[in-house]
Amino acid sequence: MKRWPGPAASALCLLVLAASTLSASSSLDSSELAALRLIGPALDVQSPSDEVWPSWDISDTPVLLLSGDEQCLLLQHPRPPSDFRRLPRGDGVETTVYAGERDDISPPLATVGRHTTAVVTQHELEESGPGLLFQRAFLAHDSELCPEAIEPLDLLVPYPVDARSLVLSDIECEILLAAENVASSGRETAAVESLAREFVSIRTYRRILMGPRFAEYERRLEMRDGVSMYVAGRMLERAQERHGDPVFSRAVADCRDRIMTGLGDRPWCADPGTDFDWYRTGRFGVCGASICRLLDSTVPGWKERVREDCVDPYSILEERFRLEAPRPRKVTGRYDFDVRLEERAAFAEAALTPAERRFDELTKGDSLRFCINTHLLSNVSVSFERRSMQEVDRHRQVHERILRLEFSGTTRLELVGRPCAVIVEHDAYDVRQVIFPAPDEYVVTTASGRRVELTNGIHEIDEPHRVDARGFLLEAERTVVFVSDERITFVIHR
């Protein structure tokens, strides 16, 4: 005969269940619960996410919330790690949440249980709202589809922030700002397309001046930061339409303000009192997002191209308007280029740090420069006087007194009492280039006693040789020398 539990046992079971629920719920403080109440509705927009970006379902993206005490709250994960426990629903949280602890995770992305996961801290969510959550979720999606296209490019030489580059960047921002205003006012497409042609003209001109390596650097930042910011803005608009929550209404306004403020007011792309960080990194998120919005008005189907071919949005805009773009001089004249160039020259000079200014003194100017290129060599031994070395940034150094390099074989370079600029790659001892003002007199001789005259052009020295000058000695087994009126470059081979 089956015996049913008596009243005391039933009460005990209820107490145990209640205690279990309370302990799980009480493991979250009020701020964590508030964050989850914000995340839940934001993730409940599966259909709009596909409308915003082709074949993207935000419900497929795991999201991890980091609280201040290293507790992790995991949502939408297909297979949560075994040390994460499921929390009961309640207290206004209708999303399935798993809690665990991690001390090796940081924003914006992490791999959790073999799945790329969007990571946002509780503080970030409080400061930036649901837009940041959408941005990180899309970045997790994009990192699996186009990992190389959004991988940041490491630059061995600094991103150009000379006066001409600054002014052209300012004009680009001004054109994008005008396009945002025209598009939002509902004016005809022709006005937006005219601004798109001007933008392509100025950006093409600026990128030709600075070179392809920097152009690729910009493309990757706009692909990573710009597209995700654009998607976040469109997702907020859809969420506002679906939920009607004041939180989303405020977030939509904040996102638009961020783009408009980021593009700046004429004649500055950024506050003239700031440093160069905005130009080197900060502006590509807002510029990239604005380019995406410009494509919405001018190039149907552009999102499919980005998704299928992993091509950055600007390349699509350039392809559409390149043949129709006016000459750069015609555009710069409309934006007071010469006046702004004079203003920016003073700003660019004043914003340099002492180390940057010294580096420029050694590498730029009208006088002839020596450039010793060692990137083809390995096994370098570097010695220098630490007190007279300044680090400009992670890739640039200035040595004022002594620098000695020794490579495998008989190759060595020595500078004593002759200041030089150095470009390194991975660390302070991985020297790639040494640059300094050319000595007034120097002699190039081979091991056989032949003297080499370095006239303009290319010279191949295929036997052991040395270059002697006061305070400078280079000994190498094989070198190709490129000589111009501005620079003599020694490319040392193994």
C-alpha positions, 0 to 999 in steps of 0.5 A, a space after each residue: 500500500 502506497 503511503 502519502 506524505 503527511 501534512 508535516 512532510 508536505 510543509 517541509 517540502 514546501 519550506 525546502 522549495 521556498 528556501 531554494 527559490 529564496 537562496 537563488 534569488 537572494 544571490 542577486 542584488 538589486 542592481 543585478 536584477 535591474 540589469 536583467 530586467 533591462 536585458 530581457 526585453 532587449 533580447 526579446 526582439 528576434 524578429 526585428 534583428 533579422 529585419 535589421 541585419 540579414 540572417 541574424 537572430 539575436 537569440 542565437 548569441 550568448 550574452 554574459 553580464 559581469 557584475 562587480 564581484 566577479 559573478 557572471 550571469 549567462 543568458 541564451 547559452 546553448 550549453 552552459 558550463 557545468 559550474 554555472 547553476 540555473 537561477 529560478 525566474 521571478 522578481 520581474 526576470 523572465 529570461 533563463 539565467 545561469 550564474 557562475 564565477 569567472 576571473 578571466 573574462 573581460 569585454 567585449 567578447 569571450 569564448 564560454 563553453 566553445 561559443 563566442 559570447 558577448 560580454 558586458 559589465 554591469 557598470 557599462 550597461 548602467 552607463 550606456 543602456 541596451 544599445 551597448 548590449 546590441 552592439 556587443 551581441 552583433 560583434 559576437 555574431 560578426 566575429 564568427 562570420 568575418 574574423 579577419 575583416 574586423 581584426 585590428 591592424 597593428 601599425 609599426 608607424 604612427 597613424 598620420 595626424 598632420 594638419 592636412 590629414 586632420 582637416 580632410 578628416 574634419 571635412 569628412 565628418 562635416 559631410 556625413 553630419 550634413 547627410 544625416 541631417 538631410 536624410 532625417 529631414 526627408 528631403 529627396 535622395 538626390 541631395 543625399 547622393 550629392 553629399 555621398 559623392 563629395 564624401 567619396 572624393 575627400 576620403 579617396 584623396 586623403 587615403 591616397 595621401 596617407 597610403 594603403 596600410 592606414 586605409 586598411 587600418 581604417 577599414 577594419 575599425 569601421 567594419 568592427 565598430 561602425 557596423 556594430 554601432 549602426 546595428 545597435 541604433 537600428 535595433 533600438 528603433 525596432 525595440 522602441 516600436 515593439 515595446 514602447 518602453 521609455 528606456 528604449 526611447 531614451 536609448 534611441 535618442 542617445 544613440 543618435 546624439 552619440 553619432 551626431 556629437 561624434 561627427 562634431 560641429 564645423 569646423 572641428 571633427 573633435 574638440 580642438 583642445 583634445 589630443 589625437 586619440 579621437 582621430 586615430 581610433 575614436 571617430 571610426 565607430 561614429 563615421 562607420 555607423 554614419 556611412 551605413 546610414 548613408 548606404 541605407 539611402 543610396 545603395 539598396 542591398 548593401 547589407 547582403 554584400 557586407 555579410 556575404 563578402 565581408 567587405 566594409 561599408 565604405 568600399 561599397 559606397 566608394 564603388 557606387 560613387 567613385 566615377 561620379 565624385 567631383 575633383 577634391 579641389 572643387 570640394 575642399 574649396 567649399 569647406 574653407 580648406 586653406 583657412 582650416 589648414 592654417 588653424 590645424 597646423 598650430 593644433 597639430 604642433 601644440 598637441 605633440 608630446 616632447 617625445 613625439 616632437 623629438 622623433 619627428 625632428 630625427 625622422 622628418 625635415 629637408 635634410 638627408 636621412 639614413 634609414 637602416 632597415 633590419 626587418 629581414 634579420 633575426 637573432 638581434 642583440 640590442 644594447 643601449 643607455 636606458 637613461 637616454 632612451 625615450 619611448 614615444 609609444 609601443 613601436 617608437 623610441 628615441 635614443 640620444 647617445 648610444 645604440 648597438 645592434 648585433 645580428 647573426 653572422 657578422 652584421 652589426 650596427 653601432 651609433 655612439 653620440 649620434 641621436 636616432 629614432 627607432 621603430 620596433 615591432 613586438 618589444 623594445 628589443 625587436 628593432 625593425 628600423 633605425 633612422 637619423 640625420 645622415 652624416 656629412 661625410 661617410 665611406 662605404 667600402 667592401 671587404 675586397 677594398 672596393 669603394 662604393 659611391 651611393 648615387 641616386 638609384 638602387 645599389 646591390 652590395 653582394 659582398 661583406 662591407 662596412 659604412 663608416 662615419 663619425 659616431 656611426 658604423 654599419 657592418 653587413 654581409 649583403 645590403 640593397 641600398 635605395 638612394 633618393 634626395 631625401 633618404 638613403 635606405 639600407 635594407 640589410 639581408 641575411 
